[in-house]
């Protein structure tokens, strides 16, 4: 499995998502009447890429949170605001936000 799989599920084991889903479903931080609740230690991971028109765009993995900005500092502020709005009515808020910058670069290899 790849690095993203290990990042999301913590191992190369293909059954890891099932164990993760089971632990979230039956953990003490969950309740049937309130739906799935995250622990107070929840961390959100945003994938950050260069925007085609300049600046940056960011999306949260596993959540419908998207934002963009012209500078890195502006992106950080926009991400925090988007997270705050997304979780404002929820029972728990994330403790940490990780910005994972991804840069795609194509490098031509000349024929020898």
VEXVO-499999 format. One record per atom (N, C-alpha, C, O): x, z, y; residue number from 0; atom name. Coordinates in Angstrom, 2 decimals. Layout:
BEGIN
east,up,north,num,atomo
X,Z,Y,NUM,CA;
...
***
This chain:
BEGIN
east,up,north,num,atomo
0.84,0.00,-1.17,0,N;
0.00,0.00,0.00,0,CA;
0.89,0.00,1.24,0,C;
2.07,0.35,1.16,0,O;
0.34,-0.38,2.38,1,N;
1.10,-0.51,3.60,1,CA;
1.14,0.77,4.43,1,C;
0.55,1.79,4.07,1,O;
1.87,0.67,5.54,2,N;
2.05,1.84,6.41,2,CA;
0.73,2.28,7.03,2,C;
0.51,3.48,7.22,2,O;
-0.17,1.33,7.33,3,N;
-1.44,1.70,7.94,3,CA;
-2.29,2.50,6.95,3,C;
-2.97,3.45,7.34,3,O;
-2.24,2.12,5.69,4,N;
-2.98,2.86,4.64,4,CA;
-2.47,4.30,4.58,4,C;
-3.26,5.24,4.54,4,O;
-1.12,4.46,4.58,5,N;
-0.54,5.80,4.55,5,CA;
-0.91,6.59,5.80,5,C;
-1.16,7.79,5.73,5,O;
-0.96,5.90,6.96,6,N;
-1.32,6.57,8.19,6,CA;
-2.76,7.06,8.14,6,C;
-3.05,8.18,8.57,6,O;
-3.66,6.24,7.64,7,N;
-5.07,6.60,7.61,7,CA;
-5.41,7.62,6.54,7,C;
-6.21,8.52,6.77,7,O;
-4.79,7.49,5.34,8,N;
-5.20,8.31,4.21,8,CA;
-4.12,9.25,3.69,8,C;
-4.39,10.05,2.79,8,O;
-2.91,9.18,4.23,9,N;
-1.88,10.14,3.89,9,CA;
-1.15,9.91,2.58,9,C;
-0.32,10.73,2.19,9,O;
-1.46,8.80,1.89,10,N;
-0.75,8.51,0.64,10,CA;
-0.96,7.04,0.27,10,C;
-1.78,6.35,0.87,10,O;
-0.21,6.59,-0.73,11,N;
-0.38,5.23,-1.25,11,CA;
-1.45,5.16,-2.32,11,C;
-1.73,4.08,-2.84,11,O;
-2.04,6.28,-2.67,12,N;
-3.03,6.35,-3.74,12,CA;
-4.32,5.65,-3.33,12,C;
-4.91,6.01,-2.31,12,O;
-4.79,4.65,-4.11,13,N;
-6.03,3.96,-3.77,13,CA;
-7.26,4.86,-3.77,13,C;
-8.27,4.51,-3.17,13,O;
-7.20,6.00,-4.43,14,N;
-8.34,6.92,-4.48,14,CA;
-8.36,7.88,-3.28,14,C;
-9.29,8.67,-3.14,14,O;
-7.35,7.81,-2.41,15,N;
-7.26,8.72,-1.26,15,CA;
-8.50,8.66,-0.37,15,C;
-8.97,9.72,0.06,15,O;
-9.07,7.47,-0.05,16,N;
-10.27,7.47,0.79,16,CA;
-11.45,8.21,0.16,16,C;
-12.24,8.83,0.86,16,O;
-11.56,8.15,-1.17,17,N;
-12.65,8.85,-1.84,17,CA;
-12.47,10.36,-1.74,17,C;
-13.43,11.08,-1.49,17,O;
-11.22,10.83,-1.92,18,N;
-10.96,12.25,-1.80,18,CA;
-11.18,12.72,-0.36,18,C;
-11.70,13.81,-0.13,18,O;
-10.79,11.88,0.62,19,N;
-10.98,12.22,2.02,19,CA;
-12.48,12.31,2.33,19,C;
-12.91,13.26,2.99,19,O;
-13.26,11.34,1.87,20,N;
-14.71,11.37,2.10,20,CA;
-15.33,12.59,1.42,20,C;
-16.20,13.24,1.99,20,O;
-14.89,12.90,0.20,21,N;
-15.43,14.06,-0.51,21,CA;
-15.10,15.35,0.24,21,C;
-15.96,16.22,0.38,21,O;
-13.86,15.47,0.72,22,N;
-13.47,16.70,1.40,22,CA;
-14.22,16.86,2.72,22,C;
-14.55,17.98,3.11,22,O;
-14.50,15.76,3.41,23,N;
-15.27,15.85,4.65,23,CA;
-16.73,16.17,4.36,23,C;
-17.38,16.87,5.13,23,O;
-17.24,15.67,3.25,24,N;
-18.64,15.90,2.92,24,CA;
-18.89,17.32,2.47,24,C;
-19.92,17.90,2.80,24,O;
-17.95,17.90,1.74,25,N;
-18.17,19.22,1.16,25,CA;
-17.31,20.32,1.79,25,C;
-17.21,21.41,1.25,25,O;
-16.70,20.04,2.92,26,N;
-15.88,21.06,3.55,26,CA;
-16.75,22.03,4.33,26,C;
-17.89,21.69,4.66,26,O;
-16.26,23.23,4.63,27,N;
-17.05,24.22,5.36,27,CA;
-17.41,23.80,6.78,27,C;
-18.31,24.37,7.38,27,O;
-16.71,22.78,7.33,28,N;
-17.01,22.36,8.69,28,CA;
-18.17,21.37,8.72,28,C;
-18.53,20.89,9.80,28,O;
-18.75,21.06,7.57,29,N;
-19.86,20.11,7.52,29,CA;
-21.16,20.86,7.26,29,C;
-21.18,21.91,6.62,29,O;
-22.23,20.29,7.76,30,N;
-23.53,20.84,7.41,30,CA;
-24.52,19.69,7.25,30,C;
-24.45,18.71,7.98,30,O;
-25.43,19.81,6.30,31,N;
-26.37,18.75,6.00,31,CA;
-27.33,18.51,7.15,31,C;
-27.73,17.37,7.38,31,O;
-27.72,19.55,7.87,32,N;
-28.71,19.37,8.93,32,CA;
-28.11,18.77,10.20,32,C;
-28.83,18.14,10.97,32,O;
-26.83,18.94,10.44,33,N;
-26.22,18.42,11.65,33,CA;
-25.41,17.16,11.39,33,C;
-24.82,16.61,12.33,33,O;
-25.35,16.68,10.17,34,N;
-24.54,15.51,9.86,34,CA;
-23.08,15.88,9.73,34,C;
-22.73,17.06,9.65,34,O;
-22.22,14.88,9.70,35,N;
-20.79,15.11,9.52,35,CA;
-20.20,15.71,10.78,35,C;
-20.34,15.15,11.87,35,O;
-19.53,16.84,10.64,36,N;
-18.83,17.47,11.75,36,CA;
-17.35,17.45,11.44,36,C;
-16.93,17.61,10.30,36,O;
-16.57,17.24,12.48,37,N;
-15.12,17.25,12.32,37,CA;
-14.58,18.62,12.67,37,C;
-15.17,19.34,13.48,37,O;
-13.48,18.98,12.07,38,N;
-12.86,20.26,12.40,38,CA;
-12.31,20.20,13.82,38,C;
-12.13,19.11,14.38,38,O;
-12.07,21.35,14.40,39,N;
-11.56,21.40,15.76,39,CA;
-10.17,20.80,15.87,39,C;
-9.71,20.51,16.98,39,O;
-9.49,20.61,14.77,40,N;
-8.17,20.03,14.79,40,CA;
-8.17,18.52,14.67,40,C;
-7.12,17.93,14.42,40,O;
-9.32,17.88,14.83,41,N;
-9.42,16.44,14.65,41,CA;
-8.50,15.70,15.62,41,C;
-8.38,16.06,16.79,41,O;
-7.87,14.67,15.11,42,N;
-7.00,13.83,15.92,42,CA;
-7.55,12.42,15.92,42,C;
-7.85,11.88,14.85,42,O;
-7.68,11.82,17.08,43,N;
-8.10,10.43,17.20,43,CA;
-6.87,9.56,17.37,43,C;
-5.95,9.91,18.10,43,O;
-6.87,8.43,16.68,44,N;
-5.76,7.49,16.81,44,CA;
-6.30,6.22,17.46,44,C;
-7.27,5.63,16.99,44,O;
-5.66,5.81,18.56,45,N;
-6.00,4.58,19.24,45,CA;
-4.92,3.54,18.96,45,C;
-3.73,3.82,19.08,45,O;
-5.35,2.35,18.60,46,N;
-4.44,1.22,18.48,46,CA;
-4.38,0.55,19.85,46,C;
-5.41,0.12,20.38,46,O;
-3.19,0.47,20.42,47,N;
-3.00,-0.11,21.75,47,CA;
-2.25,-1.42,21.61,47,C;
-1.23,-1.50,20.93,47,O;
-2.77,-2.45,22.26,48,N;
-2.14,-3.77,22.25,48,CA;
-2.05,-4.31,23.67,48,C;
-2.77,-3.86,24.56,48,O;
-1.17,-5.28,23.87,49,N;
-1.11,-5.98,25.14,49,CA;
-2.37,-6.82,25.27,49,C;
-2.75,-7.51,24.33,49,O;
-3.02,-6.76,26.44,50,N;
-4.20,-7.59,26.69,50,CA;
-3.74,-9.00,27.05,50,C;
-2.69,-9.18,27.66,50,O;
-4.52,-9.98,26.66,51,N;
-4.16,-11.38,26.93,51,CA;
-4.01,-11.65,28.42,51,C;
-3.15,-12.43,28.83,51,O;
-4.85,-11.02,29.23,52,N;
-4.83,-11.25,30.68,52,CA;
-3.89,-10.29,31.41,52,C;
-3.87,-10.25,32.64,52,O;
-3.12,-9.52,30.66,53,N;
-2.20,-8.54,31.24,53,CA;
-2.73,-7.13,31.07,53,C;
-3.93,-6.94,30.89,53,O;
-1.86,-6.17,31.12,54,N;
-2.27,-4.78,30.92,54,CA;
-2.38,-4.46,29.44,54,C;
-1.70,-5.06,28.61,54,O;
-3.24,-3.49,29.12,55,N;
-3.38,-3.00,27.75,55,CA;
-4.86,-2.89,27.37,55,C;
-5.73,-2.72,28.23,55,O;
-5.13,-2.98,26.07,56,N;
-6.46,-2.66,25.54,56,CA;
-6.25,-1.69,24.38,56,C;
-5.28,-1.80,23.63,56,O;
-7.19,-0.75,24.24,57,N;
-7.07,0.29,23.21,57,CA;
-8.40,0.46,22.50,57,C;
-9.47,0.39,23.12,57,O;
-8.32,0.68,21.18,58,N;
-9.53,0.97,20.40,58,CA;
-9.23,2.10,19.44,58,C;
-8.15,2.18,18.86,58,O;
-10.22,2.98,19.29,59,N;
-10.07,4.12,18.38,59,CA;
-10.33,3.67,16.96,59,C;
-11.28,2.93,16.71,59,O;
-9.50,4.11,16.03,60,N;
-9.71,3.79,14.62,60,CA;
-10.82,4.68,14.08,60,C;
-10.73,5.91,14.14,60,O;
-11.86,4.06,13.54,61,N;
-12.96,4.81,12.94,61,CA;
-14.05,5.24,13.90,61,C;
-15.01,5.90,13.49,61,O;
-13.94,4.89,15.17,62,N;
-14.95,5.24,16.17,62,CA;
-15.17,4.04,17.08,62,C;
-14.28,3.21,17.24,62,O;
-16.33,3.95,17.67,63,N;
-16.64,2.86,18.58,63,CA;
-16.20,3.15,20.00,63,C;
-17.02,3.17,20.91,63,O;
-14.92,3.38,20.18,64,N;
-14.39,3.70,21.51,64,CA;
-13.38,2.62,21.87,64,C;
-12.39,2.41,21.16,64,O;
-13.63,1.93,22.99,65,N;
-12.75,0.87,23.47,65,CA;
-12.52,1.07,24.96,65,C;
-13.41,1.51,25.68,65,O;
-11.32,0.74,25.42,66,N;
-11.02,0.79,26.86,66,CA;
-9.84,-0.11,27.14,66,C;
-9.15,-0.56,26.23,66,O;
-9.61,-0.37,28.42,67,N;
-8.47,-1.20,28.83,67,CA;
-7.98,-0.74,30.19,67,C;
-8.68,-0.03,30.91,67,O;
-6.75,-1.16,30.55,68,N;
-6.16,-0.76,31.83,68,CA;
-4.99,-1.67,32.15,68,C;
-4.48,-2.39,31.29,68,O;
-4.59,-1.64,33.41,69,N;
-3.46,-2.45,33.85,69,CA;
-2.11,-1.77,33.58,69,C;
-1.13,-2.45,33.27,69,O;
-2.05,-0.44,33.68,70,N;
-0.80,0.30,33.47,70,CA;
-0.99,1.31,32.35,70,C;
-2.11,1.64,31.96,70,O;
0.15,1.80,31.83,71,N;
0.11,2.80,30.75,71,CA;
-0.53,4.10,31.24,71,C;
-1.31,4.71,30.51,71,O;
-0.21,4.53,32.44,72,N;
-0.77,5.76,32.98,72,CA;
-2.29,5.64,33.14,72,C;
-3.03,6.57,32.83,72,O;
-2.74,4.49,33.63,73,N;
-4.17,4.24,33.78,73,CA;
-4.85,4.20,32.42,73,C;
-5.98,4.68,32.27,73,O;
-4.18,3.64,31.42,74,N;
-4.73,3.59,30.06,74,CA;
-4.91,5.00,29.51,74,C;
-5.95,5.30,28.92,74,O;
-3.92,5.86,29.70,75,N;
-4.03,7.26,29.23,75,CA;
-5.25,7.94,29.84,75,C;
-6.01,8.61,29.14,75,O;
-5.44,7.77,31.14,76,N;
-6.59,8.38,31.81,76,CA;
-7.90,7.79,31.30,76,C;
-8.86,8.52,31.07,76,O;
-7.95,6.46,31.10,77,N;
-9.16,5.80,30.60,77,CA;
-9.50,6.24,29.18,77,C;
-10.67,6.41,28.84,77,O;
-8.47,6.41,28.35,78,N;
-8.69,6.86,26.97,78,CA;
-9.29,8.27,26.98,78,C;
-10.26,8.53,26.27,78,O;
-8.72,9.16,27.75,79,N;
-9.25,10.53,27.81,79,CA;
-10.68,10.56,28.32,79,C;
-11.51,11.33,27.82,79,O;
-10.98,9.72,29.32,80,N;
-12.35,9.67,29.84,80,CA;
-13.31,9.10,28.79,80,C;
-14.41,9.63,28.61,80,O;
-12.90,8.03,28.09,81,N;
-13.75,7.43,27.06,81,CA;
-14.01,8.41,25.91,81,C;
-15.13,8.47,25.40,81,O;
-13.00,9.17,25.51,82,N;
-13.16,10.16,24.45,82,CA;
-14.12,11.26,24.90,82,C;
-14.98,11.69,24.13,82,O;
-13.97,11.70,26.13,83,N;
-14.84,12.74,26.66,83,CA;
-16.29,12.29,26.68,83,C;
-17.18,13.05,26.30,83,O;
-16.55,11.07,27.10,84,N;
-17.91,10.53,27.15,84,CA;
-18.46,10.35,25.73,84,C;
-19.63,10.66,25.47,84,O;
-17.63,9.85,24.82,85,N;
-18.07,9.59,23.45,85,CA;
-18.50,10.87,22.74,85,C;
-19.47,10.87,21.98,85,O;
-17.79,11.97,22.98,86,N;
-18.05,13.22,22.27,86,CA;
-18.80,14.25,23.12,86,C;
-18.90,15.41,22.70,86,O;
-19.35,13.88,24.29,87,N;
-19.93,14.88,25.17,87,CA;
-21.14,15.59,24.58,87,C;
-21.37,16.76,24.89,87,O;
-21.92,14.93,23.74,88,N;
-23.09,15.58,23.13,88,CA;
-22.82,16.08,21.72,88,C;
-23.71,16.64,21.08,88,O;
-21.61,15.88,21.22,89,N;
-21.28,16.26,19.86,89,CA;
-20.94,17.73,19.71,89,C;
-20.65,18.41,20.70,89,O;
-20.98,18.22,18.48,90,N;
-20.68,19.63,18.23,90,CA;
-19.18,19.95,18.33,90,C;
-18.81,21.10,18.52,90,O;
-18.34,18.94,18.19,91,N;
-16.89,19.19,18.23,91,CA;
-16.21,18.04,18.97,91,C;
-16.71,16.91,19.01,91,O;
-15.07,18.36,19.56,92,N;
-14.28,17.38,20.29,92,CA;
-12.90,17.30,19.66,92,C;
-12.41,18.29,19.12,92,O;
-12.25,16.13,19.73,93,N;
-10.90,16.04,19.18,93,CA;
-9.93,16.90,19.97,93,C;
-10.07,17.10,21.18,93,O;
-8.94,17.40,19.26,94,N;
-7.91,18.24,19.88,94,CA;
-6.75,17.39,20.39,94,C;
-6.12,17.72,21.39,94,O;
-6.48,16.29,19.69,95,N;
-5.36,15.41,20.04,95,CA;
-5.80,13.96,20.03,95,C;
-6.69,13.56,19.28,95,O;
-5.16,13.15,20.89,96,N;
-5.34,11.71,20.88,96,CA;
-3.95,11.09,20.75,96,C;
-3.03,11.42,21.50,96,O;
-3.82,10.19,19.77,97,N;
-2.54,9.50,19.57,97,CA;
-2.71,8.06,19.99,97,C;
-3.64,7.38,19.56,97,O;
-1.80,7.58,20.86,98,N;
-1.78,6.18,21.25,98,CA;
-0.71,5.48,20.43,98,C;
0.48,5.77,20.56,98,O;
-1.14,4.55,19.58,99,N;
-0.22,3.82,18.71,99,CA;
-0.09,2.41,19.26,99,C;
-0.99,1.58,19.10,99,O;
1.05,2.13,19.91,100,N;
1.28,0.82,20.54,100,CA;
1.75,-0.19,19.50,100,C;
2.73,0.04,18.78,100,O;
1.04,-1.31,19.43,101,N;
1.35,-2.38,18.47,101,CA;
1.71,-3.62,19.26,101,C;
0.96,-4.06,20.13,101,O;
2.85,-4.18,18.96,102,N;
3.27,-5.41,19.64,102,CA;
3.55,-6.47,18.59,102,C;
4.41,-6.30,17.72,102,O;
2.82,-7.58,18.69,103,N;
3.04,-8.71,17.80,103,CA;
4.02,-9.66,18.48,103,C;
3.82,-10.07,19.63,103,O;
5.06,-10.01,17.76,104,N;
6.04,-10.94,18.30,104,CA;
6.43,-11.92,17.21,104,C;
6.82,-11.51,16.11,104,O;
6.33,-13.19,17.51,105,N;
6.74,-14.22,16.57,105,CA;
8.14,-14.69,16.94,105,C;
8.39,-15.08,18.07,105,O;
9.04,-14.64,15.97,106,N;
10.41,-15.06,16.19,106,CA;
10.68,-16.25,15.27,106,C;
10.69,-16.09,14.05,106,O;
10.91,-17.43,15.83,107,N;
11.16,-18.60,14.99,107,CA;
12.52,-18.46,14.27,107,C;
13.51,-18.04,14.86,107,O;
12.51,-18.82,13.01,108,N;
13.74,-18.84,12.23,108,CA;
14.14,-20.29,12.05,108,C;
13.40,-21.08,11.45,108,O;
15.28,-20.63,12.56,109,N;
15.73,-22.02,12.51,109,CA;
16.20,-22.34,11.11,109,C;
16.84,-21.52,10.45,109,O;
15.89,-23.55,10.68,110,N;
16.32,-24.00,9.35,110,CA;
17.84,-24.09,9.31,110,C;
18.47,-24.60,10.24,110,O;
18.39,-23.61,8.24,111,N;
19.85,-23.60,8.11,111,CA;
20.37,-24.93,7.66,111,C;
21.58,-25.10,7.50,111,O;
***
